[in-house]
Amino acid sequence: SVGSDGRPSSTSAISKDVESIHQRYDSSGPHTALILPFVNFLSSLIVIVTRLIGLEALLSMALSAGLTVYVYNATEDNPAFDGGAMSWTLLTFAVVTPLSASVRMAFARREKALTYLKTIRSSMINMFIAHASWDWPKRGQPESGRQACKVDWMEYGDDVLNEMLSLIDELCMILLLPTSTRARHKVLPASVKEAKDVNDVSERIHKSLVGRMGKLSAQCEYLKLQGLPGNEASRIRQWEQFILDSIEGLRLIKNYRTPQALRSYSRLLSVLIPPLFCPYYADLARSTGSLGLGIFYALLTAVALSGLFDCVAQLEDPFFGHTSLDGVDVQEELGECLSEHLLLLRKQTFSGAKPFQRSTQKI
């Protein structure tokens, strides 16, 4: 059907929704432009307080403030005291530089994971379209190609779709398993056992994923047996390779992290280095005549370093987008969006078909 603007009615409805969104939420309006900086500042403050100030940050803040007050009182009668002579070089090279490198590596891993997810989504959609609707008729022979085969193509398409949806579910399972590669999983007996249990489950899911890829490959062989040309079958094989390569890439990102020694080093120093600079904060308080300013500077340094480390820690496992700010929401990208797109394609390809019924199989 066609709308009053000459476009298909579905497109016309979407266009109206887009226009409505722009009218309600466009940030270029004069009133919004004045308010938006304050809203963004408040949002940033909430993020820092709720997401980046954890127990480690509180410990570092408490030590920094307490030692600042102690040094300030202990050196009150010492005119030779000069805390301002302390160099910030140690802080720069021992903490900030390693943390900055860790942040870059963590974001690079997340971007790589997004690339793999993009490949899986596009390849699965193309592969389902190929299995469900690609035909190979011969010129001048209407009863050829799929029509000449004694195959229930809707049942065949549902078998392919069931394997794809099951593969998506299992991929979400393996990516959302608890993290098992932190420092404690290497040195503490209870955590070592926890890591072993998680890895055993991960390996079972991985074997099932490989088995499902084998079944999808067998479906392509079945199409070839029915007459699908080899050049078109090779394209399906290429999508299978893309999917399997991306699954393996995601699994390796899940199982291997940025250097563990660097993370342990940064974790300890981000907590302990700020309190070591308490003489500088005490000297600042004495030179300005305000102990509060010295304590504030101590707290600010502790929050900055601990918050920077928390940025790294939250992205070490990039597949927890439902709990971290910048993680990948695997359940949304695969479990909901991709599954819905595949079911929509089934509905378009087999119009009038009954609702799809999943057949589940335990791992």
Steps between C-alpha positions, in 0.01 A plus 500: 500500500602858429469796737380850416859609437545241226731279704414149627282527809756326724773741386266795544419393857869464584572844354234654722651330803845632406364854459325473836825388666689796351232746617497367856868425562704716264780654711548798269205698635581822693350387830653155483839637403505707819392218728690214338851588635368494857318171439815346351710623793254352750493171308880482502505566874247222560705259288817575697330465839297186422728311258861607560522542877525151645647352816855541371439868425349550847801330660742720308298811586491410869875434513580819308281722716605338829873516427468859378346604831764301692795655313345847527474472878833317546701765312322802643805601707759404238601807296736292283216282367460535122250251356484697176841361405345161421514413129192381309720304259439177692124547472526561126722207406393249763123542476363732233703365206418129565134583563476700177648208306255261666205722408609503135540122494163443668315724254679334207371161623147635525513642147630166371212323674251737333656420162456126563136551604435704187643220286289235674181701458546583133625150408213324679238718333652440156539129567137456606378689192711266286369183664139617504455668161789460256383318187676344201241480220603416144405736220185385321428232760254638756485169686865511602705618792321482833166424335638179352619372838279285719598697807290684757701821477324663793592206723854515362520875573368442851770240563766752393338774707483276806873428478576870460287605796651227715846610394416859597372389841812296570729779385325734746546238774873467445557877482295570813670241719661643816848642459768240581825672403565745782806487724315310773420221252874436467617504861214428745387134530128577522516733200710249304220245547244763395697566180522126426124455541427797273749380238350149501155641424649731237667206327172305490321794342785548253476137387127542447563817294744314274247219463228743391732651242553147371123454467467828310777384270311174439192705403707667229604156373133407485429805283783399267350152477171657391677696226637823651790612276848472648576871464200594713579225752850645534350832608306323774823327601669838524231629737544185709872573521434862601264387776738236637799737486302764691379250761859390563611863521231582757588192704866596511415857606289348777778266618807724464547850638743787507826414688415369847825630653427850370147491642619380843773763500256777406241385755743520791672823402175684417398440863836550674672778306256787585544454879880508455471858379343613828802729577423694183133538597597606854745757364231631264263534797759689703605733217139590417385511861222249426513139618177439310668587171782253570252223583294582190809473280588165662149367440498626141827320419375176655170515309674578171740204518250250639239609247746455215572146619129425532459604135745226409346243736151550358620435144719200582198282425324704228191277486319636803327796337199454728709584806786721371488834325699418186465123474336311215140402566524149354146404597362802315721474190468125451230354722235758414582702188652227283243238602216741423650582159529132409141432605386801295680362193329164551163673511575690178637194319226256603194727509202339667715250689415403854695666781847355538539231765842458657633153562744513790786262564700482819874563479 
